[in-house]
Amino acid sequence: MNKKELLDLLNKLKIPVNEGIQSDKNTNIYPRIVFWEYGWDPIVASNNEYDTKVIYQISFFSKKPRDEKLLELKKELNSKKIYPYIEHEYVQKEKYFHSFFPLEVLEKIE
């Protein structure tokens, strides 16, 4: 999967999606997605870097467990032969569910 395919897949859900940081206008909208990169893994051949696996965290916020849009996201990923291990937590103070997983995307960094 490349970055454009990732963006297309996330936007297909028709819920707010933000890269990097949470948008102030989406803070209290559920469900929503925030994603950011947290790792680079260079792909090297013949001592030259020719691409990079960028690891993103995909965070899904909702007011209920097993939100329909989270299940839709999982189904879309599975259809592309991507089967992430999705973790869940309940944030008591703000009363929402946070589901999250890493996803590797191929990108040209330089």
Beta strands, then each sheet from edge to edge (+ up, - down):
strand 1: 17-19
strand 2: 32-45
strand 3: 48-62
strand 4: 87-91
strand 5: 96-107
sheet 1: 1+ 2+ 3- 5+ 4-
end
